[in-house]
Amino acid sequence: MIRNHPSQNPNASATSSSFSSPSSNSDSRHRNHATTQPNWNRISNRPQRVPLEELVATTQSIVGTCPFMCPEKERSQRERLRDLAVFERLDGNPMKSSSSLAVKKFCRTISVKEVHASDIRPLSVLEDTLDYLMKLLDSSDRSFLVLHDFIFDRTRSIRQDLSMQIINNDQVICMYEKMVRFHVTSNHKLRRCEDDTTILSSIHHLNMEQLTKCLASLYNLYDINRTSDSVFDNEAEFRSLYVLLHLETHSHSTGESLSSWFSRLSSSIICSKEMCFARRVLRFFRMGNFWRFFHTVASEATNLQLCIIEPYIMEPEYICFLDKVIQNGLVESCITGAEVRALAVACINSSGYKLHPYPLTLLSKILMIEELNLESFCNACGLHTSQDDMGNKVLPTKQTGFSHPKGGFQCNVFQWLELVEKPGCESSF
C-alpha cells in the first residue's frame, strides 16, 4: 500500500520511545560565539541545564502555542543584542526584525523548568516555517554558505520543537524528508563553494553529521507510522541513501552492519527500484566492477542519490578539497572519483596483455572521462601512452611505474552531474 502525504491526522501522536533527538554536541560553528549568544529562555537562579534528549525523556509532551516563526521574547532580546541574521533584518537594520522575518534559533540545552508553551511553535507553524526556509533557499541572492549557515541552524530548531512536543505523525515525515533533501543537496553544493578549505571541510562534516541524524529520525518515523505492509511514497528512495552512504566499509558508519540493517526492511522496500539500484551500485563498487559502477550511476541515479555518490565519481578538479578534509581528520576515509578511476586503470594495466595495448577510446567510455583528460590522468598515475599503427592513442599494459595520482590536474565534470545545479532539476522540496 502506498501512503500519500500529508495524512489525515494533523494532530500529534503520543509515541515517543523511537523518536531520536536531533541535538548534537559537535556543532563547532556556534562555539566561538558562546559568550555572545544568549539562551533565550534563561532565567536567573535556575542554573540546571539538561540535554534535549533527557528533557524529552523526563517530561510530558508540550503543546506549543507560539503563533510566529520566532517567539516574541526571543526576537526582542536578539534585536537588543544585534543578533539578527541578514535574512531576519527589517530593511537591513541589525536591530530590527518582524514576525515575518525572524526565525527561532536552535538552543543546545534547555532548563526543565524553563520550557513554556509560548516558546514552542505548534505543528502548523513549524510547517509554515520550514516552507519559508525552503523558499528562501531557492530565491535568495546570497551565497550558499550564508544560506546554509542560516537554514542549517533554523531547521535544527524546528526538529527541536517537534521533539519537545513528541509529534510523530505523517506530516512530520514530510517535514523530515524536506530537511533530508536540504542536507543531501547541501552535500553537493558545498563542494562547489569557494572559501577557506578548513572552514568548508568543517561545514561539510557537520552537514553530513546532521544528515545522518535526520535520516535516523526519518526511518524511525516511517516505522512508527507504518500500518500493515504499507510503504510511504518516498520511503524507498530515502532508505536507499543509507546504503549509498556506506559504499565504503567504514564510511559514515552508524555501528550497525548493512546485513543487519537490510534484515529489518520489508520485502517491498528491498525489491523497490531505488533499493535495487543502491544494492547494485554497492556490489559493483566493492567488487571493483568500474564500468558497471559508473554506467549504472549515470543511467539510473536520482538527483538525491547522485548527490550522495558524487564523491566517488566526481572529476579530479575537486580532489584537493576532499584531500584536505581527510588530512584534517574530519572523516576516517574517503575514496574520491580519481581514486576509483585509478584503481580501474591499475587493474587494466596489470591484467592486460603486453602485446595488446588498451585503446584509450574504449577506456574513456568505461571510466566516463574524455579521452584527452584520460591521457593526462594516466600520466598522473605514472603511466605513459602511445599511438598504434592507425594513429589511435593506446595505453601499453604491464607498466611498472603506476602510482596513485596526487591531484592538481583538471577534468570536466560529468554532464549529467551538472543537472543537479540547474534550477528546476532538483527534486522539489
Contacts in CASP RR format, 6 or more apart in sequence:
PFRMAT RR
TARGET T0000
AUTHOR 0000-0000-0000
METHOD contacts of the structure
MODEL  1
MIRNHPSQNPNASATSSSFSSPSSNSDSRHRNHATTQPNWNRISNRPQRV
PLEELVATTQSIVGTCPFMCPEKERSQRERLRDLAVFERLDGNPMKSSSS
LAVKKFCRTISVKEVHASDIRPLSVLEDTLDYLMKLLDSSDRSFLVLHDF
IFDRTRSIRQDLSMQIINNDQVICMYEKMVRFHVTSNHKLRRCEDDTTIL
SSIHHLNMEQLTKCLASLYNLYDINRTSDSVFDNEAEFRSLYVLLHLETH
SHSTGESLSSWFSRLSSSIICSKEMCFARRVLRFFRMGNFWRFFHTVASE
ATNLQLCIIEPYIMEPEYICFLDKVIQNGLVESCITGAEVRALAVACINS
SGYKLHPYPLTLLSKILMIEELNLESFCNACGLHTSQDDMGNKVLPTKQT
GFSHPKGGFQCNVFQWLELVEKPGCESSF
1 227 0 8 1.000
1 228 0 8 1.000
1 229 0 8 1.000
1 230 0 8 1.000
1 231 0 8 1.000
2 230 0 8 1.000
2 231 0 8 1.000
2 232 0 8 1.000
2 233 0 8 1.000
3 170 0 8 1.000
3 230 0 8 1.000
3 231 0 8 1.000
3 232 0 8 1.000
3 233 0 8 1.000
4 233 0 8 1.000
5 170 0 8 1.000
5 171 0 8 1.000
5 173 0 8 1.000
5 174 0 8 1.000
5 232 0 8 1.000
5 233 0 8 1.000
6 170 0 8 1.000
6 171 0 8 1.000
6 174 0 8 1.000
7 169 0 8 1.000
7 170 0 8 1.000
7 171 0 8 1.000
7 225 0 8 1.000
9 169 0 8 1.000
9 170 0 8 1.000
9 171 0 8 1.000
10 123 0 8 1.000
10 124 0 8 1.000
10 169 0 8 1.000
10 171 0 8 1.000
11 169 0 8 1.000
12 61 0 8 1.000
12 63 0 8 1.000
12 123 0 8 1.000
12 165 0 8 1.000
12 166 0 8 1.000
12 167 0 8 1.000
12 168 0 8 1.000
12 169 0 8 1.000
13 166 0 8 1.000
13 167 0 8 1.000
13 168 0 8 1.000
13 169 0 8 1.000
13 224 0 8 1.000
13 225 0 8 1.000
14 61 0 8 1.000
14 166 0 8 1.000
15 166 0 8 1.000
15 168 0 8 1.000
15 224 0 8 1.000
16 56 0 8 1.000
16 61 0 8 1.000
16 166 0 8 1.000
16 168 0 8 1.000
18 220 0 8 1.000
18 223 0 8 1.000
18 224 0 8 1.000
19 56 0 8 1.000
19 163 0 8 1.000
19 166 0 8 1.000
19 168 0 8 1.000
19 217 0 8 1.000
19 220 0 8 1.000
19 221 0 8 1.000
19 224 0 8 1.000
20 213 0 8 1.000
20 216 0 8 1.000
20 217 0 8 1.000
20 220 0 8 1.000
21 51 0 8 1.000
21 52 0 8 1.000
21 53 0 8 1.000
21 56 0 8 1.000
21 163 0 8 1.000
22 52 0 8 1.000
22 156 0 8 1.000
22 159 0 8 1.000
22 160 0 8 1.000
22 163 0 8 1.000
22 210 0 8 1.000
22 213 0 8 1.000
22 214 0 8 1.000
22 217 0 8 1.000
23 51 0 8 1.000
23 52 0 8 1.000
23 53 0 8 1.000
23 108 0 8 1.000
23 156 0 8 1.000
23 160 0 8 1.000
24 156 0 8 1.000
24 209 0 8 1.000
24 210 0 8 1.000
24 213 0 8 1.000
25 51 0 8 1.000
25 108 0 8 1.000
26 206 0 8 1.000
26 209 0 8 1.000
27 108 0 8 1.000
27 156 0 8 1.000
27 206 0 8 1.000
28 202 0 8 1.000
28 206 0 8 1.000
29 149 0 8 1.000
29 202 0 8 1.000
29 203 0 8 1.000
29 206 0 8 1.000
30 37 0 8 1.000
30 108 0 8 1.000
30 153 0 8 1.000
36 81 0 8 1.000
36 83 0 8 1.000
37 83 0 8 1.000
37 105 0 8 1.000
38 77 0 8 1.000
38 78 0 8 1.000
38 81 0 8 1.000
38 83 0 8 1.000
39 107 0 8 1.000
39 109 0 8 1.000
39 110 0 8 1.000
40 71 0 8 1.000
40 73 0 8 1.000
40 74 0 8 1.000
40 77 0 8 1.000
40 78 0 8 1.000
40 105 0 8 1.000
40 107 0 8 1.000
40 119 0 8 1.000
41 107 0 8 1.000
41 110 0 8 1.000
41 111 0 8 1.000
41 114 0 8 1.000
41 115 0 8 1.000
41 116 0 8 1.000
41 119 0 8 1.000
42 111 0 8 1.000
42 114 0 8 1.000
43 111 0 8 1.000
43 113 0 8 1.000
43 114 0 8 1.000
46 111 0 8 1.000
46 113 0 8 1.000
46 114 0 8 1.000
47 111 0 8 1.000
48 111 0 8 1.000
48 112 0 8 1.000
48 113 0 8 1.000
49 109 0 8 1.000
49 110 0 8 1.000
49 111 0 8 1.000
50 58 0 8 1.000
50 109 0 8 1.000
50 110 0 8 1.000
50 111 0 8 1.000
50 112 0 8 1.000
51 108 0 8 1.000
51 109 0 8 1.000
52 108 0 8 1.000
52 109 0 8 1.000
52 110 0 8 1.000
52 160 0 8 1.000
52 163 0 8 1.000
52 164 0 8 1.000
53 163 0 8 1.000
55 110 0 8 1.000
55 112 0 8 1.000
55 115 0 8 1.000
55 164 0 8 1.000
56 163 0 8 1.000
56 164 0 8 1.000
56 166 0 8 1.000
58 112 0 8 1.000
59 112 0 8 1.000
59 115 0 8 1.000
61 164 0 8 1.000
61 165 0 8 1.000
61 166 0 8 1.000
62 115 0 8 1.000
62 117 0 8 1.000
62 120 0 8 1.000
62 164 0 8 1.000
62 165 0 8 1.000
63 117 0 8 1.000
63 120 0 8 1.000
63 122 0 8 1.000
63 165 0 8 1.000
64 117 0 8 1.000
64 118 0 8 1.000
64 120 0 8 1.000
64 121 0 8 1.000
64 122 0 8 1.000
64 161 0 8 1.000
64 165 0 8 1.000
65 117 0 8 1.000
65 118 0 8 1.000
65 120 0 8 1.000
65 122 0 8 1.000
66 117 0 8 1.000
66 118 0 8 1.000
66 119 0 8 1.000
66 120 0 8 1.000
66 121 0 8 1.000
66 122 0 8 1.000
66 125 0 8 1.000
67 125 0 8 1.000
68 75 0 8 1.000
68 99 0 8 1.000
68 102 0 8 1.000
68 121 0 8 1.000
68 125 0 8 1.000
69 99 0 8 1.000
69 100 0 8 1.000
69 102 0 8 1.000
69 103 0 8 1.000
69 104 0 8 1.000
69 121 0 8 1.000
69 125 0 8 1.000
69 128 0 8 1.000
69 129 0 8 1.000
69 132 0 8 1.000
70 88 0 8 1.000
70 97 0 8 1.000
70 99 0 8 1.000
70 102 0 8 1.000
70 103 0 8 1.000
70 104 0 8 1.000
70 105 0 8 1.000
71 104 0 8 1.000
71 118 0 8 1.000
71 119 0 8 1.000
71 121 0 8 1.000
72 99 0 8 1.000
73 118 0 8 1.000
73 119 0 8 1.000
74 102 0 8 1.000
74 104 0 8 1.000
74 105 0 8 1.000
74 119 0 8 1.000
75 97 0 8 1.000
75 99 0 8 1.000
75 102 0 8 1.000
78 84 0 8 1.000
78 97 0 8 1.000
78 102 0 8 1.000
78 105 0 8 1.000
79 95 0 8 1.000
79 96 0 8 1.000
79 97 0 8 1.000
80 95 0 8 1.000
82 94 0 8 1.000
82 95 0 8 1.000
84 94 0 8 1.000
84 95 0 8 1.000
84 96 0 8 1.000
84 97 0 8 1.000
84 102 0 8 1.000
85 150 0 8 1.000
86 92 0 8 1.000
86 142 0 8 1.000
86 146 0 8 1.000
86 150 0 8 1.000
87 101 0 8 1.000
87 103 0 8 1.000
87 136 0 8 1.000
87 140 0 8 1.000
87 142 0 8 1.000
87 150 0 8 1.000
88 97 0 8 1.000
88 101 0 8 1.000
88 102 0 8 1.000
88 103 0 8 1.000
89 96 0 8 1.000
89 97 0 8 1.000
89 101 0 8 1.000
90 96 0 8 1.000
90 97 0 8 1.000
90 98 0 8 1.000
90 101 0 8 1.000
103 129 0 8 1.000
103 132 0 8 1.000
103 133 0 8 1.000
103 154 0 8 1.000
103 157 0 8 1.000
104 121 0 8 1.000
104 129 0 8 1.000
104 154 0 8 1.000
104 157 0 8 1.000
104 161 0 8 1.000
105 153 0 8 1.000
105 154 0 8 1.000
105 157 0 8 1.000
106 153 0 8 1.000
106 154 0 8 1.000
106 156 0 8 1.000
106 157 0 8 1.000
106 160 0 8 1.000
107 157 0 8 1.000
107 160 0 8 1.000
115 164 0 8 1.000
120 161 0 8 1.000
120 164 0 8 1.000
120 165 0 8 1.000
121 129 0 8 1.000
121 158 0 8 1.000
121 161 0 8 1.000
122 165 0 8 1.000
123 162 0 8 1.000
123 165 0 8 1.000
123 167 0 8 1.000
123 171 0 8 1.000
123 172 0 8 1.000
126 158 0 8 1.000
126 161 0 8 1.000
126 162 0 8 1.000
126 175 0 8 1.000
127 171 0 8 1.000
127 175 0 8 1.000
129 154 0 8 1.000
129 158 0 8 1.000
130 155 0 8 1.000
130 158 0 8 1.000
130 175 0 8 1.000
130 178 0 8 1.000
130 179 0 8 1.000
133 151 0 8 1.000
133 154 0 8 1.000
133 155 0 8 1.000
134 178 0 8 1.000
134 182 0 8 1.000
134 429 0 8 1.000
136 147 0 8 1.000
136 150 0 8 1.000
136 151 0 8 1.000
137 147 0 8 1.000
137 151 0 8 1.000
137 182 0 8 1.000
137 429 0 8 1.000
138 423 0 8 1.000
138 429 0 8 1.000
140 147 0 8 1.000
143 193 0 8 1.000
144 186 0 8 1.000
144 189 0 8 1.000
144 190 0 8 1.000
144 193 0 8 1.000
145 190 0 8 1.000
145 193 0 8 1.000
145 195 0 8 1.000
145 203 0 8 1.000
148 186 0 8 1.000
148 189 0 8 1.000
148 190 0 8 1.000
148 203 0 8 1.000
148 207 0 8 1.000
149 203 0 8 1.000
151 182 0 8 1.000
152 186 0 8 1.000
152 206 0 8 1.000
152 207 0 8 1.000
152 210 0 8 1.000
155 179 0 8 1.000
155 182 0 8 1.000
156 210 0 8 1.000
158 175 0 8 1.000
158 179 0 8 1.000
159 176 0 8 1.000
159 179 0 8 1.000
159 214 0 8 1.000
159 217 0 8 1.000
162 172 0 8 1.000
162 175 0 8 1.000
168 221 0 8 1.000
168 224 0 8 1.000
168 225 0 8 1.000
169 225 0 8 1.000
170 225 0 8 1.000
172 221 0 8 1.000
173 218 0 8 1.000
173 221 0 8 1.000
173 222 0 8 1.000
173 225 0 8 1.000
173 232 0 8 1.000
176 214 0 8 1.000
176 217 0 8 1.000
176 218 0 8 1.000
176 221 0 8 1.000
177 218 0 8 1.000
177 234 0 8 1.000
177 238 0 8 1.000
178 429 0 8 1.000
179 214 0 8 1.000
180 211 0 8 1.000
180 214 0 8 1.000
180 215 0 8 1.000
180 218 0 8 1.000
180 238 0 8 1.000
180 241 0 8 1.000
181 304 0 8 1.000
181 426 0 8 1.000
181 427 0 8 1.000
181 429 0 8 1.000
182 429 0 8 1.000
183 207 0 8 1.000
183 208 0 8 1.000
183 210 0 8 1.000
183 211 0 8 1.000
183 214 0 8 1.000
184 211 0 8 1.000
184 241 0 8 1.000
184 304 0 8 1.000
184 307 0 8 1.000
184 308 0 8 1.000
185 303 0 8 1.000
185 304 0 8 1.000
185 307 0 8 1.000
185 420 0 8 1.000
185 426 0 8 1.000
186 207 0 8 1.000
187 204 0 8 1.000
187 207 0 8 1.000
187 208 0 8 1.000
187 211 0 8 1.000
187 307 0 8 1.000
187 308 0 8 1.000
187 310 0 8 1.000
188 306 0 8 1.000
188 307 0 8 1.000
188 310 0 8 1.000
188 420 0 8 1.000
188 421 0 8 1.000
189 421 0 8 1.000
190 200 0 8 1.000
190 203 0 8 1.000
190 204 0 8 1.000
190 207 0 8 1.000
191 204 0 8 1.000
191 310 0 8 1.000
191 314 0 8 1.000
191 318 0 8 1.000
191 321 0 8 1.000
191 322 0 8 1.000
192 421 0 8 1.000
193 200 0 8 1.000
197 320 0 8 1.000
197 321 0 8 1.000
197 324 0 8 1.000
198 324 0 8 1.000
198 328 0 8 1.000
200 321 0 8 1.000
201 321 0 8 1.000
201 324 0 8 1.000
201 325 0 8 1.000
201 328 0 8 1.000
201 330 0 8 1.000
202 328 0 8 1.000
202 330 0 8 1.000
204 325 0 8 1.000
204 330 0 8 1.000
205 325 0 8 1.000
205 330 0 8 1.000
205 331 0 8 1.000
208 252 0 8 1.000
208 331 0 8 1.000
212 245 0 8 1.000
212 252 0 8 1.000
212 254 0 8 1.000
215 238 0 8 1.000
215 241 0 8 1.000
215 242 0 8 1.000
216 254 0 8 1.000
218 238 0 8 1.000
219 238 0 8 1.000
219 239 0 8 1.000
219 242 0 8 1.000
222 232 0 8 1.000
222 235 0 8 1.000
225 232 0 8 1.000
229 266 0 8 1.000
229 268 0 8 1.000
231 266 0 8 1.000
231 268 0 8 1.000
231 269 0 8 1.000
231 272 0 8 1.000
235 269 0 8 1.000
236 269 0 8 1.000
236 272 0 8 1.000
236 273 0 8 1.000
236 274 0 8 1.000
236 275 0 8 1.000
237 274 0 8 1.000
237 302 0 8 1.000
237 304 0 8 1.000
237 305 0 8 1.000
238 304 0 8 1.000
239 265 0 8 1.000
239 269 0 8 1.000
239 274 0 8 1.000
239 275 0 8 1.000
240 272 0 8 1.000
240 274 0 8 1.000
240 275 0 8 1.000
240 277 0 8 1.000
240 278 0 8 1.000
240 305 0 8 1.000
241 278 0 8 1.000
241 304 0 8 1.000
241 305 0 8 1.000
241 308 0 8 1.000
242 261 0 8 1.000
243 258 0 8 1.000
243 275 0 8 1.000
243 278 0 8 1.000
243 279 0 8 1.000
243 282 0 8 1.000
244 278 0 8 1.000
244 281 0 8 1.000
244 282 0 8 1.000
244 305 0 8 1.000
244 308 0 8 1.000
244 309 0 8 1.000
245 251 0 8 1.000
245 252 0 8 1.000
245 308 0 8 1.000
246 252 0 8 1.000
246 253 0 8 1.000
246 258 0 8 1.000
246 282 0 8 1.000
247 281 0 8 1.000
247 282 0 8 1.000
247 285 0 8 1.000
247 286 0 8 1.000
247 309 0 8 1.000
247 312 0 8 1.000
247 335 0 8 1.000
248 333 0 8 1.000
248 334 0 8 1.000
248 335 0 8 1.000
250 332 0 8 1.000
250 333 0 8 1.000
251 331 0 8 1.000
251 332 0 8 1.000
251 333 0 8 1.000
251 334 0 8 1.000
258 282 0 8 1.000
262 270 0 8 1.000
265 275 0 8 1.000
269 275 0 8 1.000
274 302 0 8 1.000
274 305 0 8 1.000
277 296 0 8 1.000
277 300 0 8 1.000
277 301 0 8 1.000
277 305 0 8 1.000
278 305 0 8 1.000
280 292 0 8 1.000
280 296 0 8 1.000
281 293 0 8 1.000
281 296 0 8 1.000
281 297 0 8 1.000
281 301 0 8 1.000
281 309 0 8 1.000
283 289 0 8 1.000
284 290 0 8 1.000
284 292 0 8 1.000
284 293 0 8 1.000
284 296 0 8 1.000
285 293 0 8 1.000
285 312 0 8 1.000
285 340 0 8 1.000
288 343 0 8 1.000
288 344 0 8 1.000
288 347 0 8 1.000
290 340 0 8 1.000
290 341 0 8 1.000
290 343 0 8 1.000
290 344 0 8 1.000
290 347 0 8 1.000
290 366 0 8 1.000
290 367 0 8 1.000
291 344 0 8 1.000
291 366 0 8 1.000
291 367 0 8 1.000
293 340 0 8 1.000
294 313 0 8 1.000
294 366 0 8 1.000
294 367 0 8 1.000
294 368 0 8 1.000
295 368 0 8 1.000
297 306 0 8 1.000
297 309 0 8 1.000
297 313 0 8 1.000
298 368 0 8 1.000
298 414 0 8 1.000
298 416 0 8 1.000
301 309 0 8 1.000
302 427 0 8 1.000
303 419 0 8 1.000
303 420 0 8 1.000
303 425 0 8 1.000
303 426 0 8 1.000
303 427 0 8 1.000
304 427 0 8 1.000
306 416 0 8 1.000
306 417 0 8 1.000
306 420 0 8 1.000
307 420 0 8 1.000
310 417 0 8 1.000
311 322 0 8 1.000
311 334 0 8 1.000
311 335 0 8 1.000
311 336 0 8 1.000
311 337 0 8 1.000
312 335 0 8 1.000
312 336 0 8 1.000
312 337 0 8 1.000
312 340 0 8 1.000
313 337 0 8 1.000
313 340 0 8 1.000
313 368 0 8 1.000
313 414 0 8 1.000
313 417 0 8 1.000
314 336 0 8 1.000
314 337 0 8 1.000
314 413 0 8 1.000
314 417 0 8 1.000
315 337 0 8 1.000
315 338 0 8 1.000
315 369 0 8 1.000
315 373 0 8 1.000
315 411 0 8 1.000
315 412 0 8 1.000
315 413 0 8 1.000
315 414 0 8 1.000
316 336 0 8 1.000
316 337 0 8 1.000
316 338 0 8 1.000
316 377 0 8 1.000
316 380 0 8 1.000
316 405 0 8 1.000
316 407 0 8 1.000
316 408 0 8 1.000
316 409 0 8 1.000
316 410 0 8 1.000
316 411 0 8 1.000
317 408 0 8 1.000
317 409 0 8 1.000
317 410 0 8 1.000
317 411 0 8 1.000
317 413 0 8 1.000
318 336 0 8 1.000
319 336 0 8 1.000
319 337 0 8 1.000
319 338 0 8 1.000
319 405 0 8 1.000
319 407 0 8 1.000
319 408 0 8 1.000
320 407 0 8 1.000
320 408 0 8 1.000
322 334 0 8 1.000
322 336 0 8 1.000
323 336 0 8 1.000
323 407 0 8 1.000
325 331 0 8 1.000
325 334 0 8 1.000
326 333 0 8 1.000
326 334 0 8 1.000
338 377 0 8 1.000
338 405 0 8 1.000
338 407 0 8 1.000
339 404 0 8 1.000
341 367 0 8 1.000
341 369 0 8 1.000
341 377 0 8 1.000
342 381 0 8 1.000
342 404 0 8 1.000
342 405 0 8 1.000
344 366 0 8 1.000
344 367 0 8 1.000
345 363 0 8 1.000
345 367 0 8 1.000
345 377 0 8 1.000
345 378 0 8 1.000
345 381 0 8 1.000
345 383 0 8 1.000
345 395 0 8 1.000
345 402 0 8 1.000
346 381 0 8 1.000
346 402 0 8 1.000
348 358 0 8 1.000
348 363 0 8 1.000
348 395 0 8 1.000
348 397 0 8 1.000
349 383 0 8 1.000
349 395 0 8 1.000
349 397 0 8 1.000
349 398 0 8 1.000
349 399 0 8 1.000
349 402 0 8 1.000
350 397 0 8 1.000
350 398 0 8 1.000
350 402 0 8 1.000
351 397 0 8 1.000
352 358 0 8 1.000
352 397 0 8 1.000
352 398 0 8 1.000
353 397 0 8 1.000
354 396 0 8 1.000
354 397 0 8 1.000
354 398 0 8 1.000
356 397 0 8 1.000
357 386 0 8 1.000
357 388 0 8 1.000
357 394 0 8 1.000
357 395 0 8 1.000
357 396 0 8 1.000
357 397 0 8 1.000
358 394 0 8 1.000
358 395 0 8 1.000
358 397 0 8 1.000
359 388 0 8 1.000
359 392 0 8 1.000
359 393 0 8 1.000
359 394 0 8 1.000
359 395 0 8 1.000
360 371 0 8 1.000
360 374 0 8 1.000
360 375 0 8 1.000
360 378 0 8 1.000
360 385 0 8 1.000
360 392 0 8 1.000
360 393 0 8 1.000
360 394 0 8 1.000
360 395 0 8 1.000
361 371 0 8 1.000
361 392 0 8 1.000
361 393 0 8 1.000
363 374 0 8 1.000
363 395 0 8 1.000
364 370 0 8 1.000
364 371 0 8 1.000
364 374 0 8 1.000
367 374 0 8 1.000
368 414 0 8 1.000
369 377 0 8 1.000
369 411 0 8 1.000
370 411 0 8 1.000
370 412 0 8 1.000
371 393 0 8 1.000
373 410 0 8 1.000
373 411 0 8 1.000
373 412 0 8 1.000
375 385 0 8 1.000
375 393 0 8 1.000
376 409 0 8 1.000
376 410 0 8 1.000
376 411 0 8 1.000
377 405 0 8 1.000
377 409 0 8 1.000
377 411 0 8 1.000
378 384 0 8 1.000
378 385 0 8 1.000
378 395 0 8 1.000
379 385 0 8 1.000
380 405 0 8 1.000
380 406 0 8 1.000
380 407 0 8 1.000
380 409 0 8 1.000
381 402 0 8 1.000
381 403 0 8 1.000
381 404 0 8 1.000
381 405 0 8 1.000
382 399 0 8 1.000
382 401 0 8 1.000
382 402 0 8 1.000
382 403 0 8 1.000
383 395 0 8 1.000
383 396 0 8 1.000
383 399 0 8 1.000
383 401 0 8 1.000
383 402 0 8 1.000
384 396 0 8 1.000
384 399 0 8 1.000
385 393 0 8 1.000
385 394 0 8 1.000
385 395 0 8 1.000
385 396 0 8 1.000
386 393 0 8 1.000
386 394 0 8 1.000
386 396 0 8 1.000
387 393 0 8 1.000
387 394 0 8 1.000
388 394 0 8 1.000
419 425 0 8 1.000
420 426 0 8 1.000
END
